[in-house]
Amino acid sequence: MARVIEIDIPIYNTTINVLIGEIDDFQKDEIESFDGLYEYLKKNIKPYNGGKFVWCEDVNQWCIWLRRIPVSIDEIASLVHEIEHCVFYLFQYLGMKHSDDSEEAYAYANEYLFREIMTKAKE
């Protein structure tokens, strides 16, 4: 079953959209509002991909796609990988470079997103 989960990050006034499911299981109009995301994912997801991060810059939409709710070590590792991309580009957009001074903010954001995604995905 394909679904879209919204993860709010109030401190940065941002929402991350997490898409869980095979792209073919989504209705095109369900995710097309994310600036051509459906077509992008159809074109760029390979059979070995467990997840993908996409920033639709023109409309400032942040999306993580996961093939399924992570259970195995490989699936969890894939989610952690995509969250890292997400946090990196989010903070770059906000003007916060990764440094000794910002390291804790990066770590906190990674932890927060992981916890929120895993909790909401299992609801």
C-alpha positions in Angstrom: 0.0 0.0 0.0 1.5 3.3 -1.1 1.2 6.3 1.2 2.6 9.8 1.8 3.6 10.8 5.3 4.3 14.4 6.3 7.0 15.0 8.8 7.0 18.5 10.3 10.2 20.1 11.5 8.8 23.1 13.3 12.1 24.6 14.4 13.0 25.0 10.6 9.4 25.7 9.5 9.7 22.8 7.1 7.8 19.6 6.1 9.5 16.5 4.7 7.2 14.3 2.6 8.0 10.6 2.9 6.6 8.4 0.2 6.4 4.7 1.1 5.6 2.2 -1.6 6.4 1.2 -5.1 6.0 4.2 -7.4 3.6 2.3 -9.6 1.3 2.0 -6.6 0.9 5.7 -6.2 -1.7 7.6 -8.1 0.1 9.9 -10.4 -1.8 13.0 -9.2 -1.1 12.0 -5.6 2.6 13.0 -5.9 2.7 15.0 -9.2 2.1 18.2 -7.2 5.7 17.8 -6.0 6.9 19.5 -9.2 7.1 16.5 -11.5 8.2 14.1 -8.7 6.3 11.1 -10.1 8.1 11.3 -13.5 11.5 11.9 -11.9 11.1 8.9 -9.6 9.8 6.7 -12.5 12.9 7.6 -14.5 15.5 7.5 -11.7 14.6 4.6 -9.4 16.4 1.4 -10.2 15.5 -2.1 -8.9 18.3 -2.0 -6.3 17.2 1.3 -4.8 15.6 1.0 -1.4 15.2 4.8 -1.1 15.8 8.1 -2.7 15.9 11.7 -1.5 14.6 14.5 -3.8 14.5 18.2 -3.3 12.1 19.9 -5.7 13.8 23.2 -5.5 11.4 25.2 -7.6 8.6 24.5 -5.2 10.7 23.9 -2.1 9.4 20.4 -1.6 11.5 17.9 0.3 10.8 14.2 -0.3 12.2 10.9 0.7 11.0 7.8 -1.2 11.2 4.4 0.4 10.3 1.2 -1.3 8.8 -0.2 2.0 8.8 0.5 5.7 12.4 -0.3 6.8 12.7 -3.6 8.7 16.0 -5.2 7.6 19.4 -3.7 8.4 19.9 -2.8 4.7 16.5 -1.0 4.6 17.3 0.9 7.8 20.7 1.8 6.4 19.1 3.1 3.2 16.7 5.3 5.2 19.6 6.7 7.3 21.5 7.4 4.0 18.5 9.3 2.5 18.0 11.2 5.7 21.6 12.4 5.6 21.0 13.7 2.1 17.8 15.4 3.2 19.4 17.1 6.2 22.5 18.2 4.2 20.4 19.9 1.5 17.9 21.3 4.0 20.6 23.0 6.0 22.4 24.1 2.9 19.1 25.8 1.8 18.8 27.4 5.2 22.4 28.7 5.0 23.8 26.4 7.7 27.1 24.8 6.6 28.3 21.6 8.2 31.0 22.6 10.7 32.1 22.0 14.3 29.6 24.6 15.3 26.7 23.0 13.5 27.5 19.4 14.0 25.0 19.0 16.9 22.2 20.5 14.8 22.9 18.1 12.0 23.0 15.1 14.3 19.8 16.2 16.1 18.0 16.7 12.7 19.1 13.2 11.6 17.9 11.6 14.8 14.6 13.5 14.8 13.8 12.6 11.2 14.7 8.9 11.7 12.5 8.7 14.8 9.6 10.5 13.2 9.7 8.5 10.0 9.9 5.2 11.7 7.2 6.1 14.2 4.7 7.4 11.6 5.5 4.6 9.1 4.4 2.0 11.6 1.1 3.7 12.5 
